Amino acid sequence: MVRRFALMVAATALSAGSVAPAQVRPGTATEQAVAAVAANEAAEPLVTAPIAADPLAPATVAGTEEAAPAQTPVDSEAEEVAIRGASLSDSVAKLRRTDAGSRELECLAAGVYFESKSEPLAGQLAVGQVIANRANSKGRFPSTYCGVLTQRGQFSFVRGGRWPAVNKGGVQWKNAVAIARIVDGALHASNIGKAMFFHARRVSPGWRLTRVASVGNHVFYR
């Protein structure tokens, strides 16, 4: 029995050695068999976990700590065409994110959020468009969304160039991010045209400006 067992071990080792790589270190038949198994296991490809469905949400691959790459505001021409052909509410639903994707878009989203987060989407779009109009005014206002937002005396929620903390997991912030991306990409037109000023309906500042439209809770002027 002992001799038969030894022959079986030797046969198994020789069989494993026939498929092991050429770099197997020399040794006993048993050691060669163990090395062959280890080599075959090392050659198998690494299986990773799928990336999270939300491209901007933190995601990890099995065995690593690397986060999934952030998505750009509009990923392809096909997506842009699809969004342009959709209603404003459908576009917002497609573009909701916790992360705006850039500092500039975060500033634009903050303006939309703090000035109009409780308004209908059309009202939020109009507020975002005013910020964009100012940034594109060629000298009348700062040329960036962040510059427009932090300009002294323009937005009451900004103090010392900063604004209050935001719950970025909330639906209102995600909507504001979507509106910011829509405004930045000119994916939906707003009916306020080139308006650069607005005030809440509840006040009457007596501005000597041309009234353009009333949307949501705000009145818009140019």
Kinemage of the C-alpha trace (Angstrom):
@kinemage 1
@onewidth
@group {chain A} dominant
@subgroup {mainchain}
@vectorlist {calphas} color= white
{ca met a 1} P 0.000 0.000 0.000
{ca val a 2} L 2.813 2.429 0.884
{ca arg a 3} L 4.548 1.747 -2.429
{ca arg a 4} L 1.270 2.169 -4.369
{ca phe a 5} L 0.604 5.507 -2.624
{ca ala a 6} L 4.109 6.743 -3.470
{ca leu a 7} L 3.619 5.794 -7.118
{ca met a 8} L 0.277 7.668 -7.175
{ca val a 9} L 1.913 10.826 -5.737
{ca ala a 10} L 4.726 10.630 -8.274
{ca ala a 11} L 2.279 10.143 -11.173
{ca thr a 12} L 0.184 13.107 -10.030
{ca ala a 13} L 3.281 15.307 -9.732
{ca leu a 14} L 4.517 14.326 -13.208
{ca ser a 15} L 1.049 15.028 -14.670
{ca ala a 16} L 0.939 18.515 -13.064
{ca gly a 17} L 4.501 19.201 -14.165
{ca ser a 18} L 3.529 18.592 -17.769
{ca val a 19} L 1.309 21.702 -17.816
{ca ala a 20} L 3.321 23.909 -15.439
{ca pro a 21} L 5.366 26.804 -16.898
{ca ala a 22} L 9.007 26.249 -17.771
{ca gln a 23} L 10.074 28.476 -14.882
{ca val a 24} L 9.001 25.951 -12.215
{ca arg a 25} L 11.796 25.629 -9.695
{ca pro a 26} L 13.457 22.160 -9.362
{ca gly a 27} L 12.662 19.998 -6.361
{ca thr a 28} L 10.800 16.869 -5.394
{ca ala a 29} L 7.813 15.654 -7.408
{ca thr a 30} L 5.455 16.892 -4.698
{ca glu a 31} L 7.055 20.365 -4.676
{ca gln a 32} L 6.750 20.542 -8.479
{ca ala a 33} L 3.048 19.721 -8.244
{ca val a 34} L 2.453 22.461 -5.663
{ca ala a 35} L 4.412 24.971 -7.758
{ca ala a 36} L 2.400 24.075 -10.851
{ca val a 37} L -0.893 24.706 -9.088
{ca ala a 38} L 0.363 28.066 -7.759
{ca ala a 39} L 1.571 29.105 -11.221
{ca asn a 40} L -1.758 28.260 -12.838
{ca glu a 41} L -3.660 30.231 -10.195
{ca ala a 42} L -1.419 33.279 -10.682
{ca ala a 43} L -2.063 33.195 -14.440
{ca glu a 44} L -5.837 33.571 -14.062
{ca pro a 45} L -7.163 37.102 -14.814
{ca leu a 46} L -8.327 39.310 -11.940
{ca val a 47} L -12.112 39.560 -11.720
{ca thr a 48} L -13.231 43.037 -10.652
{ca ala a 49} L -16.510 44.377 -9.343
{ca pro a 50} L -18.637 46.474 -11.756
{ca ile a 51} L -18.371 50.259 -11.557
{ca ala a 52} L -21.241 51.978 -9.778
{ca ala a 53} L -24.177 52.998 -11.988
{ca asp a 54} L -23.775 56.659 -11.078
{ca pro a 55} L -20.547 57.770 -12.881
{ca leu a 56} L -19.972 60.582 -10.403
{ca ala a 57} L -20.675 58.565 -7.291
{ca pro a 58} L -17.659 57.157 -5.406
{ca ala a 59} L -16.963 53.627 -6.580
{ca thr a 60} L -14.229 51.109 -5.924
{ca val a 61} L -12.927 48.062 -7.746
{ca ala a 62} L -12.487 44.886 -5.744
{ca gly a 63} L -9.070 44.827 -4.093
{ca thr a 64} L -8.325 48.531 -4.750
{ca glu a 65} L -9.127 51.932 -3.276
{ca glu a 66} L -9.320 53.827 -6.581
{ca ala a 67} L -12.489 55.819 -7.305
{ca ala a 68} L -14.312 55.624 -10.613
{ca pro a 69} L -13.603 58.570 -12.971
{ca ala a 70} L -16.030 61.483 -12.951
{ca gln a 71} L -18.399 61.953 -15.862
{ca thr a 72} L -18.246 65.109 -17.962
{ca pro a 73} L -21.389 67.283 -18.134
{ca val a 74} L -22.476 65.893 -21.509
{ca asp a 75} L -20.733 62.662 -22.415
{ca ser a 76} L -21.351 62.466 -26.128
{ca glu a 77} L -23.011 64.178 -29.048
{ca ala a 78} L -25.726 61.514 -28.960
{ca glu a 79} L -26.515 62.291 -25.309
{ca glu a 80} L -26.593 66.017 -26.039
{ca val a 81} L -29.053 65.478 -28.895
{ca ala a 82} L -31.236 63.307 -26.645
{ca ile a 83} L -31.272 65.968 -23.921
{ca arg a 84} L -32.025 68.774 -26.367
{ca gly a 85} L -35.036 66.854 -27.601
{ca ala a 86} L -36.369 66.109 -24.117
{ca ser a 87} L -38.530 68.194 -21.828
{ca leu a 88} L -36.837 70.234 -19.111
{ca ser a 89} L -38.019 67.828 -16.409
{ca asp a 90} L -36.723 64.799 -18.339
{ca ser a 91} L -33.367 66.512 -18.919
{ca val a 92} L -33.040 67.326 -15.224
{ca ala a 93} L -33.824 63.709 -14.356
{ca lys a 94} L -31.040 62.525 -16.689
{ca leu a 95} L -28.439 65.003 -15.421
{ca arg a 96} L -28.973 64.853 -11.644
{ca arg a 97} L -25.671 64.362 -9.808
{ca thr a 98} L -24.219 65.056 -6.364
{ca asp a 99} L -20.959 66.305 -7.900
{ca ala a 100} L -21.187 69.168 -10.385
{ca gly a 101} L -17.969 68.003 -12.058
{ca ser a 102} L -16.012 71.269 -11.796
{ca arg a 103} L -15.623 74.266 -9.509
{ca glu a 104} L -17.288 76.572 -12.038
{ca leu a 105} L -20.358 74.358 -12.373
{ca glu a 106} L -20.497 74.047 -8.590
{ca cys a 107} L -20.656 77.860 -8.312
{ca leu a 108} L -23.422 78.007 -10.904
{ca ala a 109} L -25.309 75.233 -9.106
{ca ala a 110} L -24.908 77.059 -5.776
{ca gly a 111} L -26.499 80.168 -7.265
{ca val a 112} L -29.429 78.147 -8.556
{ca tyr a 113} L -29.764 76.284 -5.259
{ca phe a 114} L -29.721 79.210 -2.842
{ca glu a 115} L -31.787 81.574 -4.989
{ca ser a 116} L -34.431 79.211 -6.345
{ca lys a 117} L -34.235 75.651 -4.975
{ca ser a 118} L -37.918 75.648 -3.961
{ca glu a 119} L -39.142 77.023 -7.303
{ca pro a 120} L -40.378 75.161 -10.406
{ca leu a 121} L -37.597 73.998 -12.730
{ca ala a 122} L -38.347 76.828 -15.177
{ca gly a 123} L -37.691 79.342 -12.395
{ca gln a 124} L -34.422 77.630 -11.493
{ca leu a 125} L -33.388 77.653 -15.149
{ca ala a 126} L -34.090 81.393 -15.351
{ca val a 127} L -31.924 82.123 -12.290
{ca gly a 128} L -29.100 80.032 -13.694
{ca gln a 129} L -29.400 81.837 -17.018
{ca val a 130} L -28.950 85.238 -15.335
{ca ile a 131} L -25.652 84.052 -13.835
{ca ala a 132} L -24.538 82.766 -17.246
{ca asn a 133} L -25.619 86.017 -18.936
{ca arg a 134} L -23.506 88.003 -16.502
{ca ala a 135} L -20.476 85.775 -17.076
{ca asn a 136} L -20.879 86.285 -20.829
{ca ser a 137} L -21.432 90.062 -20.600
{ca lys a 138} L -17.909 90.970 -21.815
{ca gly a 139} L -16.790 93.293 -19.073
{ca arg a 140} L -19.972 94.360 -17.311
{ca phe a 141} L -19.546 91.543 -14.784
{ca pro a 142} L -16.826 88.981 -13.951
{ca ser a 143} L -16.243 86.473 -16.740
{ca thr a 144} L -16.683 83.300 -14.658
{ca tyr a 145} L -19.613 81.792 -12.772
{ca cys a 146} L -17.638 81.874 -9.527
{ca gly a 147} L -16.655 85.494 -10.123
{ca val a 148} L -20.277 86.479 -10.758
{ca leu a 149} L -21.481 84.646 -7.676
{ca thr a 150} L -18.874 86.099 -5.307
{ca gln a 151} L -18.941 89.672 -6.623
{ca arg a 152} L -19.423 91.984 -3.666
{ca gly a 153} L -23.008 92.964 -2.874
{ca gln a 154} L -24.706 90.878 -5.578
{ca phe a 155} L -26.013 87.726 -3.886
{ca ser a 156} L -27.129 87.999 -0.274
{ca phe a 157} L -26.368 84.364 0.605
{ca val a 158} L -22.661 84.896 -0.168
{ca arg a 159} L -20.652 86.248 2.765
{ca gly a 160} L -16.939 86.891 2.416
{ca gly a 161} L -16.831 84.974 -0.835
{ca arg a 162} L -18.375 81.896 0.774
{ca trp a 163} L -21.834 80.395 1.080
{ca pro a 164} L -23.497 78.090 3.621
{ca ala a 165} L -22.964 74.351 3.609
{ca val a 166} L -25.128 72.342 1.217
{ca asn a 167} L -26.662 68.895 1.693
{ca lys a 168} L -25.332 67.439 -1.552
{ca gly a 169} L -27.244 64.217 -1.040
{ca gly a 170} L -30.579 66.033 -1.279
{ca val a 171} L -32.816 66.151 -4.349
{ca gln a 172} L -32.758 69.964 -4.459
{ca trp a 173} L -28.979 70.085 -4.801
{ca lys a 174} L -29.009 67.371 -7.479
{ca asn a 175} L -31.637 69.359 -9.375
{ca ala a 176} L -29.474 72.490 -9.096
{ca val a 177} L -26.492 70.590 -10.516
{ca ala a 178} L -28.639 69.382 -13.418
{ca ile a 179} L -29.867 72.920 -14.105
{ca ala a 180} L -26.275 74.215 -14.004
{ca arg a 181} L -25.207 71.648 -16.571
{ca ile a 182} L -28.197 72.487 -18.777
{ca val a 183} L -27.437 76.231 -18.614
{ca asp a 184} L -23.717 75.733 -19.227
{ca gly a 185} L -24.367 73.519 -22.239
{ca ala a 186} L -27.199 75.724 -23.569
{ca leu a 187} L -29.356 72.604 -23.694
{ca his a 188} L -32.665 74.382 -23.002
{ca ala a 189} L -33.712 77.939 -23.755
{ca ser a 190} L -35.114 80.156 -21.027
{ca asn a 191} L -37.686 82.860 -21.764
{ca ile a 192} L -35.713 85.568 -19.945
{ca gly a 193} L -33.449 86.327 -22.910
{ca lys a 194} L -30.460 88.491 -21.928
{ca ala a 195} L -31.773 89.434 -18.472
{ca met a 196} L -29.041 90.168 -15.934
{ca phe a 197} L -31.055 91.151 -12.865
{ca phe a 198} L -33.923 89.693 -10.868
{ca his a 199} L -35.744 90.202 -7.606
{ca ala a 200} L -38.356 88.289 -5.633
{ca arg a 201} L -41.998 89.056 -6.379
{ca arg a 202} L -42.604 90.132 -2.787
{ca val a 203} L -40.393 93.228 -3.116
{ca ser a 204} L -40.562 96.321 -5.340
{ca pro a 205} L -37.087 97.864 -5.643
{ca gly a 206} L -38.196 100.495 -8.180
{ca trp a 207} L -35.457 99.662 -10.674
{ca arg a 208} L -35.347 101.778 -13.834
{ca leu a 209} L -34.666 98.745 -15.968
{ca thr a 210} L -36.504 96.961 -18.755
{ca arg a 211} L -38.683 94.202 -17.380
{ca val a 212} L -38.256 91.003 -19.387
{ca ala a 213} L -40.338 88.304 -17.724
{ca ser a 214} L -41.774 86.923 -14.522
{ca val a 215} L -40.872 83.277 -13.877
{ca gly a 216} L -41.558 81.364 -10.693
{ca asn a 217} L -41.046 83.638 -7.707
{ca his a 218} L -38.812 86.158 -9.485
{ca val a 219} L -39.119 89.102 -11.852
{ca phe a 220} L -36.317 89.492 -14.426
{ca tyr a 221} L -34.814 92.636 -15.995
{ca arg a 222} L -32.135 93.647 -18.470
